[in-house]
C-alpha cells in the first residue's frame, strides 16, 4: 500500500505550506485520502478499515462545520449586542 498523500488529491496540513487549513478542511482531506485508500485496497479488512476511517473523518468534518457556524453566530450576536449597548454575554444584571 502506498503511503503519503495521493498524487493530485487533497493536500494535507502536514505537507509544507499547508498549515493554514481549517479543521474542517483537514478532516475532509483525510476523508478523501481514506476513500482513495479504500478504493485501492485489495484486502477486504483493509478496505473496511479505510471506509470506517473515511466515515469518522467525515463525521468530524460535519461537527467542525457546525462549530464554525455556531462560533460565527455567537460572534455576530456579541457584535450586535455591543452595537446596541447591551452587556456582552446576555448578562442583564445591573452592577
Chimera marker file (.cmm) of the C-alpha trace (Angstrom):
<marker_set name="trace">
<marker id="1" x="0.000" y="0.000" z="0.000" r="1" g="1" b="0" radius="0.5"/>
<marker id="2" x="1.342" y="3.403" z="-0.981" r="1" g="1" b="0" radius="0.5"/>
<marker id="3" x="1.943" y="5.832" z="1.897" r="1" g="1" b="0" radius="0.5"/>
<marker id="4" x="1.574" y="9.593" z="1.791" r="1" g="1" b="0" radius="0.5"/>
<marker id="5" x="-0.878" y="11.900" z="0.067" r="1" g="1" b="0" radius="0.5"/>
<marker id="6" x="-2.449" y="10.794" z="-3.201" r="1" g="1" b="0" radius="0.5"/>
<marker id="7" x="-0.978" y="12.437" z="-6.260" r="1" g="1" b="0" radius="0.5"/>
<marker id="8" x="-3.367" y="15.091" z="-7.492" r="1" g="1" b="0" radius="0.5"/>
<marker id="9" x="-5.518" y="14.629" z="-4.379" r="1" g="1" b="0" radius="0.5"/>
<marker id="10" x="-6.111" y="16.971" z="-1.475" r="1" g="1" b="0" radius="0.5"/>
<marker id="11" x="-3.052" y="18.286" z="0.297" r="1" g="1" b="0" radius="0.5"/>
<marker id="12" x="-2.824" y="17.608" z="3.982" r="1" g="1" b="0" radius="0.5"/>
<marker id="13" x="-1.738" y="20.070" z="6.674" r="1" g="1" b="0" radius="0.5"/>
<marker id="14" x="1.358" y="18.016" z="7.401" r="1" g="1" b="0" radius="0.5"/>
<marker id="15" x="2.656" y="18.997" z="3.979" r="1" g="1" b="0" radius="0.5"/>
<marker id="16" x="4.897" y="22.039" z="3.812" r="1" g="1" b="0" radius="0.5"/>
<marker id="17" x="2.937" y="25.258" z="3.497" r="1" g="1" b="0" radius="0.5"/>
<marker id="18" x="-0.456" y="23.731" z="4.235" r="1" g="1" b="0" radius="0.5"/>
<marker id="19" x="-0.694" y="24.508" z="7.942" r="1" g="1" b="0" radius="0.5"/>
<marker id="20" x="-3.323" y="27.183" z="7.286" r="1" g="1" b="0" radius="0.5"/>
<marker id="21" x="-6.142" y="24.682" z="6.643" r="1" g="1" b="0" radius="0.5"/>
<marker id="22" x="-9.145" y="24.818" z="8.938" r="1" g="1" b="0" radius="0.5"/>
<marker id="23" x="-10.092" y="21.794" z="10.997" r="1" g="1" b="0" radius="0.5"/>
<marker id="24" x="-12.963" y="21.084" z="8.617" r="1" g="1" b="0" radius="0.5"/>
<marker id="25" x="-10.672" y="21.204" z="5.565" r="1" g="1" b="0" radius="0.5"/>
<marker id="26" x="-8.159" y="18.931" z="7.287" r="1" g="1" b="0" radius="0.5"/>
<marker id="27" x="-10.862" y="16.394" z="8.161" r="1" g="1" b="0" radius="0.5"/>
<marker id="28" x="-12.264" y="16.468" z="4.616" r="1" g="1" b="0" radius="0.5"/>
<marker id="29" x="-8.776" y="15.950" z="3.178" r="1" g="1" b="0" radius="0.5"/>
<marker id="30" x="-8.216" y="12.964" z="5.474" r="1" g="1" b="0" radius="0.5"/>
<marker id="31" x="-11.621" y="11.540" z="4.499" r="1" g="1" b="0" radius="0.5"/>
<marker id="32" x="-10.724" y="11.830" z="0.822" r="1" g="1" b="0" radius="0.5"/>
<marker id="33" x="-7.388" y="10.133" z="1.469" r="1" g="1" b="0" radius="0.5"/>
<marker id="34" x="-9.126" y="7.270" z="3.310" r="1" g="1" b="0" radius="0.5"/>
<marker id="35" x="-11.648" y="6.877" z="0.488" r="1" g="1" b="0" radius="0.5"/>
<marker id="36" x="-8.863" y="6.668" z="-2.078" r="1" g="1" b="0" radius="0.5"/>
<marker id="37" x="-7.052" y="4.098" z="0.062" r="1" g="1" b="0" radius="0.5"/>
<marker id="38" x="-10.264" y="2.064" z="0.321" r="1" g="1" b="0" radius="0.5"/>
<marker id="39" x="-10.694" y="2.090" z="-3.445" r="1" g="1" b="0" radius="0.5"/>
<marker id="40" x="-7.090" y="0.937" z="-3.907" r="1" g="1" b="0" radius="0.5"/>
<marker id="41" x="-7.253" y="-1.774" z="-1.225" r="1" g="1" b="0" radius="0.5"/>
<marker id="42" x="-7.207" y="-5.392" z="-2.339" r="1" g="1" b="0" radius="0.5"/>
<marker id="43" x="-7.905" y="-6.927" z="1.059" r="1" g="1" b="0" radius="0.5"/>
<marker id="44" x="-11.436" y="-6.756" z="2.477" r="1" g="1" b="0" radius="0.5"/>
<marker id="45" x="-10.298" y="-5.959" z="6.010" r="1" g="1" b="0" radius="0.5"/>
<marker id="46" x="-8.102" y="-3.099" z="4.789" r="1" g="1" b="0" radius="0.5"/>
<marker id="47" x="-10.936" y="-1.727" z="2.639" r="1" g="1" b="0" radius="0.5"/>
<marker id="48" x="-13.321" y="-1.909" z="5.602" r="1" g="1" b="0" radius="0.5"/>
<marker id="49" x="-10.823" y="-0.153" z="7.867" r="1" g="1" b="0" radius="0.5"/>
<marker id="50" x="-10.357" y="2.631" z="5.326" r="1" g="1" b="0" radius="0.5"/>
<marker id="51" x="-14.113" y="3.046" z="4.901" r="1" g="1" b="0" radius="0.5"/>
<marker id="52" x="-14.555" y="3.288" z="8.679" r="1" g="1" b="0" radius="0.5"/>
<marker id="53" x="-11.785" y="5.870" z="8.735" r="1" g="1" b="0" radius="0.5"/>
<marker id="54" x="-13.485" y="7.843" z="5.960" r="1" g="1" b="0" radius="0.5"/>
<marker id="55" x="-16.770" y="7.823" z="7.888" r="1" g="1" b="0" radius="0.5"/>
<marker id="56" x="-15.053" y="9.007" z="11.071" r="1" g="1" b="0" radius="0.5"/>
<marker id="57" x="-13.205" y="11.842" z="9.320" r="1" g="1" b="0" radius="0.5"/>
<marker id="58" x="-16.411" y="12.898" z="7.546" r="1" g="1" b="0" radius="0.5"/>
<marker id="59" x="-18.302" y="12.970" z="10.852" r="1" g="1" b="0" radius="0.5"/>
<marker id="60" x="-15.558" y="15.125" z="12.384" r="1" g="1" b="0" radius="0.5"/>
<marker id="61" x="-15.777" y="17.497" z="9.393" r="1" g="1" b="0" radius="0.5"/>
<marker id="62" x="-19.529" y="17.805" z="9.920" r="1" g="1" b="0" radius="0.5"/>
<marker id="63" x="-19.038" y="18.620" z="13.597" r="1" g="1" b="0" radius="0.5"/>
<marker id="64" x="-16.291" y="21.122" z="12.763" r="1" g="1" b="0" radius="0.5"/>
<marker id="65" x="-18.583" y="22.852" z="10.250" r="1" g="1" b="0" radius="0.5"/>
<marker id="66" x="-21.317" y="23.068" z="12.890" r="1" g="1" b="0" radius="0.5"/>
<marker id="67" x="-18.838" y="24.517" z="15.373" r="1" g="1" b="0" radius="0.5"/>
<marker id="68" x="-17.693" y="27.123" z="12.838" r="1" g="1" b="0" radius="0.5"/>
<marker id="69" x="-21.327" y="28.163" z="12.209" r="1" g="1" b="0" radius="0.5"/>
<marker id="70" x="-22.078" y="28.373" z="15.942" r="1" g="1" b="0" radius="0.5"/>
<marker id="71" x="-18.939" y="30.430" z="16.559" r="1" g="1" b="0" radius="0.5"/>
<marker id="72" x="-19.822" y="32.837" z="13.740" r="1" g="1" b="0" radius="0.5"/>
<marker id="73" x="-23.391" y="33.201" z="15.063" r="1" g="1" b="0" radius="0.5"/>
<marker id="74" x="-22.103" y="33.857" z="18.578" r="1" g="1" b="0" radius="0.5"/>
<marker id="75" x="-19.628" y="36.485" z="17.360" r="1" g="1" b="0" radius="0.5"/>
<marker id="76" x="-22.354" y="38.184" z="15.309" r="1" g="1" b="0" radius="0.5"/>
<marker id="77" x="-24.677" y="38.208" z="18.327" r="1" g="1" b="0" radius="0.5"/>
<marker id="78" x="-21.973" y="39.709" z="20.547" r="1" g="1" b="0" radius="0.5"/>
<marker id="79" x="-21.204" y="42.349" z="17.917" r="1" g="1" b="0" radius="0.5"/>
<marker id="80" x="-24.895" y="43.253" z="17.656" r="1" g="1" b="0" radius="0.5"/>
<marker id="81" x="-25.166" y="43.486" z="21.448" r="1" g="1" b="0" radius="0.5"/>
<marker id="82" x="-22.085" y="45.678" z="21.602" r="1" g="1" b="0" radius="0.5"/>
<marker id="83" x="-23.514" y="47.963" z="18.897" r="1" g="1" b="0" radius="0.5"/>
<marker id="84" x="-26.803" y="48.212" z="20.811" r="1" g="1" b="0" radius="0.5"/>
<marker id="85" x="-25.005" y="48.963" z="24.067" r="1" g="1" b="0" radius="0.5"/>
<marker id="86" x="-26.211" y="45.751" z="25.687" r="1" g="1" b="0" radius="0.5"/>
<marker id="87" x="-23.893" y="43.896" z="28.054" r="1" g="1" b="0" radius="0.5"/>
<marker id="88" x="-21.875" y="41.117" z="26.455" r="1" g="1" b="0" radius="0.5"/>
<marker id="89" x="-22.856" y="37.517" z="27.119" r="1" g="1" b="0" radius="0.5"/>
<marker id="90" x="-26.520" y="38.313" z="27.620" r="1" g="1" b="0" radius="0.5"/>
<marker id="91" x="-25.966" y="39.367" z="31.240" r="1" g="1" b="0" radius="0.5"/>
<marker id="92" x="-28.803" y="41.790" z="32.030" r="1" g="1" b="0" radius="0.5"/>
<marker id="93" x="-27.845" y="42.446" z="35.661" r="1" g="1" b="0" radius="0.5"/>
<marker id="94" x="-27.016" y="45.972" z="36.673" r="1" g="1" b="0" radius="0.5"/>
<marker id="95" x="-23.791" y="46.431" z="38.594" r="1" g="1" b="0" radius="0.5"/>
<link id1="1" id2="2" r="1" g="1" b="0" radius="0.2"/>
<link id1="2" id2="3" r="1" g="1" b="0" radius="0.2"/>
<link id1="3" id2="4" r="1" g="1" b="0" radius="0.2"/>
<link id1="4" id2="5" r="1" g="1" b="0" radius="0.2"/>
<link id1="5" id2="6" r="1" g="1" b="0" radius="0.2"/>
<link id1="6" id2="7" r="1" g="1" b="0" radius="0.2"/>
<link id1="7" id2="8" r="1" g="1" b="0" radius="0.2"/>
<link id1="8" id2="9" r="1" g="1" b="0" radius="0.2"/>
<link id1="9" id2="10" r="1" g="1" b="0" radius="0.2"/>
<link id1="10" id2="11" r="1" g="1" b="0" radius="0.2"/>
<link id1="11" id2="12" r="1" g="1" b="0" radius="0.2"/>
<link id1="12" id2="13" r="1" g="1" b="0" radius="0.2"/>
<link id1="13" id2="14" r="1" g="1" b="0" radius="0.2"/>
<link id1="14" id2="15" r="1" g="1" b="0" radius="0.2"/>
<link id1="15" id2="16" r="1" g="1" b="0" radius="0.2"/>
<link id1="16" id2="17" r="1" g="1" b="0" radius="0.2"/>
<link id1="17" id2="18" r="1" g="1" b="0" radius="0.2"/>
<link id1="18" id2="19" r="1" g="1" b="0" radius="0.2"/>
<link id1="19" id2="20" r="1" g="1" b="0" radius="0.2"/>
<link id1="20" id2="21" r="1" g="1" b="0" radius="0.2"/>
<link id1="21" id2="22" r="1" g="1" b="0" radius="0.2"/>
<link id1="22" id2="23" r="1" g="1" b="0" radius="0.2"/>
<link id1="23" id2="24" r="1" g="1" b="0" radius="0.2"/>
<link id1="24" id2="25" r="1" g="1" b="0" radius="0.2"/>
<link id1="25" id2="26" r="1" g="1" b="0" radius="0.2"/>
<link id1="26" id2="27" r="1" g="1" b="0" radius="0.2"/>
<link id1="27" id2="28" r="1" g="1" b="0" radius="0.2"/>
<link id1="28" id2="29" r="1" g="1" b="0" radius="0.2"/>
<link id1="29" id2="30" r="1" g="1" b="0" radius="0.2"/>
<link id1="30" id2="31" r="1" g="1" b="0" radius="0.2"/>
<link id1="31" id2="32" r="1" g="1" b="0" radius="0.2"/>
<link id1="32" id2="33" r="1" g="1" b="0" radius="0.2"/>
<link id1="33" id2="34" r="1" g="1" b="0" radius="0.2"/>
<link id1="34" id2="35" r="1" g="1" b="0" radius="0.2"/>
<link id1="35" id2="36" r="1" g="1" b="0" radius="0.2"/>
<link id1="36" id2="37" r="1" g="1" b="0" radius="0.2"/>
<link id1="37" id2="38" r="1" g="1" b="0" radius="0.2"/>
<link id1="38" id2="39" r="1" g="1" b="0" radius="0.2"/>
<link id1="39" id2="40" r="1" g="1" b="0" radius="0.2"/>
<link id1="40" id2="41" r="1" g="1" b="0" radius="0.2"/>
<link id1="41" id2="42" r="1" g="1" b="0" radius="0.2"/>
<link id1="42" id2="43" r="1" g="1" b="0" radius="0.2"/>
<link id1="43" id2="44" r="1" g="1" b="0" radius="0.2"/>
<link id1="44" id2="45" r="1" g="1" b="0" radius="0.2"/>
<link id1="45" id2="46" r="1" g="1" b="0" radius="0.2"/>
<link id1="46" id2="47" r="1" g="1" b="0" radius="0.2"/>
<link id1="47" id2="48" r="1" g="1" b="0" radius="0.2"/>
<link id1="48" id2="49" r="1" g="1" b="0" radius="0.2"/>
<link id1="49" id2="50" r="1" g="1" b="0" radius="0.2"/>
<link id1="50" id2="51" r="1" g="1" b="0" radius="0.2"/>
<link id1="51" id2="52" r="1" g="1" b="0" radius="0.2"/>
<link id1="52" id2="53" r="1" g="1" b="0" radius="0.2"/>
<link id1="53" id2="54" r="1" g="1" b="0" radius="0.2"/>
<link id1="54" id2="55" r="1" g="1" b="0" radius="0.2"/>
<link id1="55" id2="56" r="1" g="1" b="0" radius="0.2"/>
<link id1="56" id2="57" r="1" g="1" b="0" radius="0.2"/>
<link id1="57" id2="58" r="1" g="1" b="0" radius="0.2"/>
<link id1="58" id2="59" r="1" g="1" b="0" radius="0.2"/>
<link id1="59" id2="60" r="1" g="1" b="0" radius="0.2"/>
<link id1="60" id2="61" r="1" g="1" b="0" radius="0.2"/>
<link id1="61" id2="62" r="1" g="1" b="0" radius="0.2"/>
<link id1="62" id2="63" r="1" g="1" b="0" radius="0.2"/>
<link id1="63" id2="64" r="1" g="1" b="0" radius="0.2"/>
<link id1="64" id2="65" r="1" g="1" b="0" radius="0.2"/>
<link id1="65" id2="66" r="1" g="1" b="0" radius="0.2"/>
<link id1="66" id2="67" r="1" g="1" b="0" radius="0.2"/>
<link id1="67" id2="68" r="1" g="1" b="0" radius="0.2"/>
<link id1="68" id2="69" r="1" g="1" b="0" radius="0.2"/>
<link id1="69" id2="70" r="1" g="1" b="0" radius="0.2"/>
<link id1="70" id2="71" r="1" g="1" b="0" radius="0.2"/>
<link id1="71" id2="72" r="1" g="1" b="0" radius="0.2"/>
<link id1="72" id2="73" r="1" g="1" b="0" radius="0.2"/>
<link id1="73" id2="74" r="1" g="1" b="0" radius="0.2"/>
<link id1="74" id2="75" r="1" g="1" b="0" radius="0.2"/>
<link id1="75" id2="76" r="1" g="1" b="0" radius="0.2"/>
<link id1="76" id2="77" r="1" g="1" b="0" radius="0.2"/>
<link id1="77" id2="78" r="1" g="1" b="0" radius="0.2"/>
<link id1="78" id2="79" r="1" g="1" b="0" radius="0.2"/>
<link id1="79" id2="80" r="1" g="1" b="0" radius="0.2"/>
<link id1="80" id2="81" r="1" g="1" b="0" radius="0.2"/>
<link id1="81" id2="82" r="1" g="1" b="0" radius="0.2"/>
<link id1="82" id2="83" r="1" g="1" b="0" radius="0.2"/>
<link id1="83" id2="84" r="1" g="1" b="0" radius="0.2"/>
<link id1="84" id2="85" r="1" g="1" b="0" radius="0.2"/>
<link id1="85" id2="86" r="1" g="1" b="0" radius="0.2"/>
<link id1="86" id2="87" r="1" g="1" b="0" radius="0.2"/>
<link id1="87" id2="88" r="1" g="1" b="0" radius="0.2"/>
<link id1="88" id2="89" r="1" g="1" b="0" radius="0.2"/>
<link id1="89" id2="90" r="1" g="1" b="0" radius="0.2"/>
<link id1="90" id2="91" r="1" g="1" b="0" radius="0.2"/>
<link id1="91" id2="92" r="1" g="1" b="0" radius="0.2"/>
<link id1="92" id2="93" r="1" g="1" b="0" radius="0.2"/>
<link id1="93" id2="94" r="1" g="1" b="0" radius="0.2"/>
<link id1="94" id2="95" r="1" g="1" b="0" radius="0.2"/>
</marker_set>
